[in-house]
Amino acid sequence: MSKFIDEVPIYVIAGHGGAGAVSFRHEKFIEFGGPDGGDGGRGGDVILQSSLALQTLDKYIPHKHYKAENGENGSGRNQAGKKGADLILKVPVGTQVFDLETGQLLFDFLEDEQSFVVVHGGRGGKGNAFFKSSTLQTPRFAQPGEAGEEKSIRLTLKLLADVGLVGLPNSGKSTLLSKITDAHPKIANYAFTTLSPNLGVVKRHNDTFRYTIADIPGIIEGASRGVGLGLSFLRHIERVKGIIYIFDISAIDILEEYNMLQLELKTYNKDLLKKESIIVLNKIDLIEDLEYIEEIKKQFKKKKVIAISALQEKNLEELLNLVDKTFFKKGKK
């Protein structure tokens, strides 16, 4: 199984252009043939191309330098050198390309099979035939090929999920995802079981409408400052339409947990708090006191709150209806 890698620096070098040739015609009965040196071939480009078949940037961990092919040198008889082959590097959809030195965003892959030339190959040099003129009949020089462009870049992957599932470790995110989508995450009862985001597809209304949910690994206090695993994955909810906050209803202080999650998201990117949200109180199968559940709901005042049991599949259809209306404006008001 591939390790989930969502950020990696690499160095890319385009191919150098081939040198132009210095050559003169050598034919029978022609003692002083004219110049016939061909041009050098252009160097290959380094091209990034998005692919839905990839989910992680792990393939770029073993090797950090990537170079396209050089153009071939020109030769006699006005033969131009062959263009160097382009180097195509596949990346997952959702990958952003940054200039490592300036921090500038160069490209954002939002669709399958998009292409971006990150560095261009050098031009081939002109052969001596190019320089022949009425005043220069026998040029004995040619151009060298140009060097290809070079650049240090950072590839950063942000998942293209529609909905983000956020909660503390053991809140039941993985169980919920496995019940409402086609995802099959590993589920165990200890903190940080989910070491990479899990993506699942929800199929609604006889499969006439679909959306994706990303289960973000458990966030702990201090995640926005790099504590634990949270920081590495908070970027994956930056693109979502809405956020589902999920809590274990048997926890000691759910409101305090909610405020902590809000603080971590705000510290990382304050715009995350502007997104539509739903609060899910999970594991109601562990609570016999129905009045207690209602009291917990009231603590969130004007928020959209729903109580469920992911394990026993209670109120899951009601939750999905709420998601339809809140994030996608679908369904009955």
Steps between C-alpha positions, in 0.01 A plus 500: 500500500636843405578742778288813479735783402339838437802730472838454337773730357659403168750652259415501130734565208391539140717360221778708350479593134733319262789687340487614141749332266791651310514308175569550127379305202744240377387383160682362198614767259414775754825609662361770723149406612287746690403475868246227581509480879155424644336649807500333839178353639302666775529357849206316653258671740408373846122472510279430800175320421213418735355151532204369695684168527740651756405578860836592651838656414697206643664417164709818529660405833784274370618743230509878530663597167323466166650592162355500149702380203748730325453590136736332257774693323456602137707331233613544139275498196272746682374231733341646812548329833207310648295676768558367849213295645274680747491361853142458624455474876159378619346654813166448677207728422503766772877555485628857523839599357701765685830667418714386791708819505225764470202307638296600194217268397580396143210267426204329667380168355123489544408253226622173351761513220590866536856584390745769609845560355703576810835556321564543128775337300782712359498600134730318263794694358506609137737314265743686281268469198272751673771766502589489130444832325621693199777646709575183700527205264680255730402555865717279717295532814166384641297567810514281808165384634331690780484352847161370612314676780547371855276545801452381855131437562279373778211269421218531754191281485161626616224247469206598283232383740158666522456443873755480780447273801674643805514370856721388782653153497239229569203724420380245246601668175628185334192302601269769364694519174478124455122507552404783263760463223682235302818552705642223718734669748686304763322545831650445845440644843810709565620847416636574154396176336433702186844600381378626164177658381239255377279601209154359447227563245141554615238396245166674537155496339541176305857596415394815314713712732839420650748675723824411678575508872853515640564355844775723642727333761420575863593851604638570846552830676795678344457340156515838326844552654625164379419292809402144415380419150233764455705769325604265220139439409318827571581616146272226366185675620588837347311422179186338647151647474416413857630339819342230715621518860451163668511433875468206734188599696630317806799735524536715812468845338395503136466878480859539618613250234307696235659829605843340489442368147374841391811665644732258322327556167496878549869505592587306186268691264226730630300453178422143607255638758304673225403169344158343559509244779301225669559365850456126540459344844603139450469183710150569635475122544717553810253748655170385653392843624326666203465827692879513530531485120258791466693700759822452303327618183385819673859590587565572133212747477452606135731237354369213288527197728400137451544198727586165343648159559734422211561150636129414516415715195248715689394830338750466217242578232395808697865607514542459125183700435642777718829487305308522172315811610782674687796450267338442161159670535329182389191338643198639676541814705 
